[in-house]
Amino acid sequence: MSGTGPDLRGRLTDGLYGLGWGAVKKLPEPVAAALFRTLADQVWKRRGTSVLRLESNLARVVPGADAARLAELSRAGMRSYMRYWMESFRLPTWSDRRIKDSIHVRDARRLTEGLDAGRGVVLALPHLGNWDLAGAWVTTDLKVPFTTVAERLDPESLYDRFVAYRQGLGMEVLPHSGGSAFGTLARRLRSGGLVCLVADRDLSASGVEVSFFGDTARMPAGPALLAQQTGALLLPVTLWYDGTPVMQARVHPPVAEPETGTRAEKTSAMTQALADAFATGIAEHPEDWHMLQRLWLSDLEPRGGTA
């Protein structure tokens, strides 16, 4: 009986996501938008763990913010996060034209020129805005398939839903765990393909330590290692909402591989450059950074005392 609770919660979670993809996309858009804003405000008012963690993270991003400003930002953050889910539940029904009209990408030439050169490109993004919409734009407007990875979820049926959803948008999805993803990604890049990775939180505990908003965080080494091993172009991307139905995106200048140093030193420098690019976008649009988990090492490490 000890496993019944988590198992039941898993089935309920899977069922709720299934309901979202099945029902939300059928609602009139103004109704869906109003519903998710209401949900965001209700979650925010409960001041649960995720909201408190979001505020704690935002306090590092906006260090001069008082409690009222942090509360304002966290409320806007929950609305942004729920907009992500509302759009994601509806994305499978959007036409190619609707997807194209829902995102404006600045400096997209950095991506297209890299692909046209046959070099292979790694796009690295933080948890900003709606990265699934950005991916859908790549596959529908640019007509470029790409490969990504997905974190294993519990229950497995929920992971399968996410994989099917993203595959339906034209993405090749590999499991984050299992050890074979890196090799597959490298092969795609060596053949001139595109790889897209959300890369502002390390899931392996073997990532690279970076300075991020004045403290140490750990970010995945994968994007930098892939670029080094395959010669692919490494491009940071940031996303944000601007109060309109159109999401904004920017493709940042490429992260160059240092000319000297060991592989570890090069990986560290390149990952730090990614972190710096991410920080630029997050600082400009903190309410669109959907980081509801612990990130900085000082938040992850046990603290002394009983407080």
C-alpha positions in Angstrom: 0.0 0.0 0.0 2.9 2.3 0.5 3.2 2.9 -3.3 -0.5 3.7 -3.8 -0.2 7.4 -3.0 2.5 8.3 -5.5 1.1 6.0 -8.1 -2.4 7.6 -7.8 -0.9 11.1 -8.0 1.0 10.0 -11.1 -2.2 8.7 -12.8 -4.1 11.9 -11.8 -1.3 14.1 -13.2 -1.3 12.1 -16.4 -5.0 12.4 -16.6 -5.0 16.1 -16.1 -2.5 16.7 -18.9 -4.5 14.4 -21.1 -7.6 16.5 -20.3 -5.6 19.6 -21.1 -4.5 18.5 -24.6 -8.0 17.1 -25.3 -10.2 19.9 -24.0 -8.3 23.2 -23.9 -7.6 23.2 -27.6 -11.4 23.1 -28.2 -12.2 26.2 -26.2 -12.5 29.6 -27.9 -9.2 31.3 -27.5 -10.4 34.2 -25.3 -12.0 31.7 -23.0 -8.9 29.6 -22.8 -6.7 32.7 -22.1 -9.0 34.0 -19.4 -9.2 30.5 -17.8 -5.4 30.2 -17.6 -4.9 33.7 -16.2 -7.4 32.8 -13.5 -5.6 29.5 -12.8 -2.3 31.4 -12.6 -3.7 33.9 -10.1 -5.2 31.2 -7.9 -1.9 29.3 -7.8 -0.1 32.5 -7.0 -2.5 33.4 -4.2 -1.9 30.0 -2.5 1.8 30.9 -2.1 2.8 27.3 -2.5 6.3 25.9 -2.8 6.6 26.6 -6.5 5.6 30.2 -6.2 7.9 30.8 -3.2 10.8 29.2 -5.1 10.0 31.4 -8.1 10.2 34.5 -5.9 13.4 33.3 -4.4 14.9 32.9 -7.8 13.6 36.2 -9.0 15.2 37.9 -5.9 18.6 37.0 -7.4 17.7 38.3 -10.8 16.3 41.6 -9.5 18.4 42.1 -6.4 17.0 45.5 -5.5 13.4 44.4 -5.6 11.4 44.8 -2.4 8.7 42.3 -1.3 5.9 44.1 -3.2 8.0 44.1 -6.4 8.9 40.4 -6.1 5.2 39.6 -5.5 4.3 41.5 -8.6 7.0 39.7 -10.6 6.0 36.3 -9.3 2.3 36.9 -10.2 3.3 38.0 -13.7 5.6 35.0 -13.8 2.8 32.6 -13.0 0.7 34.2 -15.7 3.5 33.8 -18.2 4.0 30.2 -17.1 0.3 29.4 -17.6 0.3 31.1 -21.0 3.0 28.7 -21.9 0.7 25.8 -21.0 -2.3 27.3 -22.6 -0.4 27.8 -25.9 1.2 24.3 -25.6 -2.2 22.6 -25.2 -3.4 24.4 -28.3 -0.3 24.3 -30.5 -1.2 20.9 -32.2 -4.3 22.6 -33.7 -2.5 25.7 -35.0 -1.9 26.2 -38.7 1.6 26.9 -40.1 0.4 30.5 -40.7 -0.8 30.8 -37.1 2.6 29.6 -35.8 4.5 31.9 -38.0 2.4 34.9 -37.0 2.7 34.1 -33.3 6.5 34.6 -33.0 8.9 37.3 -34.2 12.5 36.1 -34.4 15.3 38.6 -34.4 18.6 37.8 -36.0 17.3 34.5 -37.4 19.9 34.8 -40.1 22.5 33.5 -37.6 20.6 30.3 -37.6 19.8 30.0 -41.3 23.3 31.0 -42.4 24.8 28.3 -40.2 22.4 25.6 -41.5 23.0 26.8 -45.1 26.7 26.3 -44.6 26.1 22.7 -43.6 27.9 23.1 -40.4 25.3 21.8 -37.9 23.8 24.1 -35.3 23.1 23.8 -31.6 20.5 26.2 -30.3 20.6 26.5 -26.5 17.7 28.1 -24.6 16.8 28.9 -21.0 13.3 28.3 -19.6 12.1 31.6 -21.0 8.8 32.1 -22.8 7.5 29.2 -24.9 10.3 27.0 -26.2 7.8 24.6 -27.8 6.4 27.4 -29.9 9.9 28.4 -31.0 10.5 24.8 -32.0 7.3 24.7 -33.9 8.4 27.8 -35.8 11.6 26.1 -36.8 9.8 23.0 -38.2 7.0 24.8 -39.9 8.3 28.2 -41.1 11.9 27.3 -41.7 10.9 23.7 -42.7 13.9 22.4 -40.7 13.6 19.2 -38.6 15.6 19.1 -35.4 16.5 16.8 -32.5 16.0 17.5 -28.8 16.0 15.6 -25.5 13.2 15.3 -22.9 13.5 14.6 -19.2 12.1 11.3 -18.1 8.8 11.9 -16.2 6.9 9.9 -13.7 4.6 8.2 -14.7 6.0 6.9 -17.9 2.6 7.6 -19.6 3.1 11.3 -19.0 6.5 11.2 -20.6 5.0 9.4 -23.6 2.4 12.2 -23.9 5.1 14.9 -24.0 7.1 12.9 -26.6 4.1 12.4 -28.8 3.1 16.1 -28.5 6.6 17.2 -29.5 6.9 14.6 -32.3 3.6 15.9 -33.6 5.2 19.4 -33.9 8.0 17.9 -36.1 10.7 17.3 -33.4 12.8 14.2 -32.9 12.8 13.6 -29.2 15.4 11.5 -27.3 15.2 10.5 -23.7 17.6 12.5 -21.4 18.6 9.4 -19.5 20.1 6.2 -21.0 23.4 7.4 -22.3 22.8 7.2 -26.0 21.4 10.7 -26.6 24.7 12.4 -26.9 26.0 10.1 -29.6 22.8 10.6 -31.6 22.9 14.3 -31.2 26.5 14.4 -32.4 25.6 12.3 -35.5 22.8 14.7 -36.4 25.2 17.7 -36.1 27.9 16.1 -38.1 25.4 15.6 -40.9 24.6 19.3 -40.8 21.5 19.0 -38.7 20.0 21.1 -36.0 19.8 20.3 -32.2 17.8 22.4 -29.8 18.4 22.1 -26.0 16.9 23.8 -23.0 20.1 24.4 -21.1 19.8 26.6 -18.0 19.4 23.8 -15.4 21.6 20.7 -15.0 19.8 17.4 -14.7 22.8 15.2 -14.3 24.7 16.6 -11.4 27.8 16.5 -13.7 27.3 19.9 -15.3 29.5 22.9 -15.4 29.7 25.5 -12.6 29.0 29.0 -13.8 28.6 32.4 -12.3 25.0 33.4 -12.7 23.5 36.5 -11.2 26.3 36.8 -8.7 26.3 33.2 -7.4 27.3 29.8 -8.6 24.9 27.6 -10.5 25.4 24.4 -12.5 24.5 24.1 -16.2 24.7 21.2 -18.6 28.0 20.7 -20.5 26.2 19.1 -23.5 25.8 22.1 -25.7 29.5 23.1 -25.4 30.8 19.6 -25.8 28.6 18.9 -28.8 29.9 22.1 -30.5 33.5 21.1 -29.8 33.2 17.5 -30.9 31.3 18.2 -34.1 32.3 21.7 -35.1 28.7 22.9 -34.9 27.7 26.5 -34.4 26.6 27.1 -30.8 23.8 29.8 -30.7 22.1 31.0 -27.5 18.4 32.0 -27.9 16.2 34.0 -25.6 12.4 34.3 -25.7 9.9 36.7 -24.1 6.4 37.9 -24.2 5.7 41.6 -24.7 2.0 42.0 -23.8 0.8 41.1 -27.3 -0.2 37.7 -28.8 3.2 37.6 -30.5 6.2 36.0 -28.7 9.5 37.7 -29.2 12.8 35.7 -29.8 16.4 36.6 -30.3 19.2 34.5 -31.7 22.4 35.7 -30.0 25.8 35.8 -31.5 27.6 32.4 -31.6 29.6 31.2 -28.7 33.1 30.6 -30.1 35.3 27.7 -29.0 38.4 29.1 -27.3 41.6 28.6 -29.3 43.6 27.2 -26.3 42.9 25.2 -23.2 41.9 21.7 -22.3 38.5 20.3 -23.3 37.3 20.9 -19.7 38.6 24.5 -19.8 36.9 25.2 -23.2 33.7 23.6 -22.0 33.7 25.8 -18.9 34.3 29.0 -20.9 31.6 28.2 -23.5 29.1 27.2 -20.9 29.8 30.5 -19.0 29.2 32.4 -22.3 25.8 30.7 -22.6 25.0 31.6 -19.0 25.9 35.2 -19.7 23.6 35.3 -22.8 20.8 33.7 -20.8 21.3 36.2 -18.0 20.9 39.0 -20.5 17.5 37.8 -21.6 16.3 36.8 -18.1 17.3 40.2 -16.6 15.4 42.0 -19.3 12.3 39.8 -18.9 12.4 38.2 -15.5 8.7 37.5 -15.4 9.0 35.2 -18.4 11.7 32.9 -16.8 9.8 29.8 -15.7 12.3 28.6 -13.1 10.2 27.1 -10.4 13.0 24.8 -9.1 16.2 25.2 -7.1 19.0 26.3 -9.3 21.9 27.9 -7.4 24.3 25.5 -5.6 23.8 27.5 -2.3 20.1 26.6 -2.5 20.8 23.0 -3.2 23.4 22.4 -0.5 22.3 21.4 3.0 22.5 24.3 5.4 23.6 24.0 9.0 21.3 24.6 12.0 17.6 23.8 12.4 16.1 26.9 10.8 
